[in-house]
């Protein structure tokens, strides 16, 4: 990989890591979500600095060119990320449903049957 490409890609990856750390520091992103993004940034930096690892992975996978391997890894990463967020969304949906049911029962206990009115 040409030096200019390495420098540009490395600068972008480091900027991404700095943005992630800043989002966590300002409490705009929770720490438990940041590890996925930090890991992707570190892996990106690793592949930039050690291009031979991408070549070896391409040979191992049997792909024709390193770009194909990188493209496949990106699609796989996005699929895993979507699966992760789907699981979290399903959990939150279940929790909201349970909370709404509990609130309705509490209102019924206190003699307030008007469930249409917000608390």
C-alpha positions, -999 to 999 in steps of 0.1 A, spaced: 0 0 0 14 34 -9 26 56 19 1 84 11 -28 60 13 -15 46 47 -13 81 61 -48 92 49 -65 60 61 -46 60 94 -56 97 100 -93 88 93 -92 58 116 -75 78 144 -101 105 140 -129 79 143 -114 66 175 -111 102 189 -147 109 180 -158 77 198 -138 85 229 -153 120 229 -188 107 225 -183 84 255 -167 112 275 -196 136 269 -221 107 277 -236 108 242 -227 71 238 -228 45 265 -196 26 272 -212 -7 265 -219 3 229 -186 20 224 -165 -12 225 -178 -24 191 -168 9 175 -134 10 193 -127 -26 182 -135 -18 146 -112 13 147 -84 -8 162 -88 -35 136 -88 -9 109 -56 6 122 -41 -29 125 -49 -37 89 -36 -3 77 -3 -8 95 0 -45 88 -12 -49 52 5 -82 50 -21 -96 75 -48 -87 50 -28 -104 23 -25 -135 44 -62 -135 53 -70 -131 16 -48 -162 8 -64 -181 37 -100 -173 25 -91 -180 -11 -102 -146 -24 -87 -132 -56 -78 -98 -43 -75 -82 -8 -103 -58 -17 -127 -87 -19 -117 -99 15 -121 -65 30 -155 -60 14 -166 -94 27 -154 -86 62 -172 -52 62 -205 -69 51 -200 -96 78 -193 -68 104 -225 -49 94 -246 -81 96 -233 -89 131 -239 -53 142 -275 -54 128 -281 -87 147 -267 -72 179 -290 -42 176 -320 -64 167 -315 -84 199 -312 -52 220 -343 -37 203 -363 -69 210 -353 -68 247 -363 -32 250 -396 -38 233 -404 -66 257 -393 -45 287 -416 -16 276 -445 -39 272 -440 -53 307 -437 -18 321 -469 -7 304 -487 -38 318 -474 -32 353 -484 5 351 -519 -5 340 -522 -29 369 -509 -2 394 -535 23 381 -562 -3 385 -551 -10 421 -553 26 430 -588 29 416 -579 50 386 -593 31 357 -586 59 332 -556 43 315 -559 69 286 -546 98 307 -508 101 311 -493 100 346 
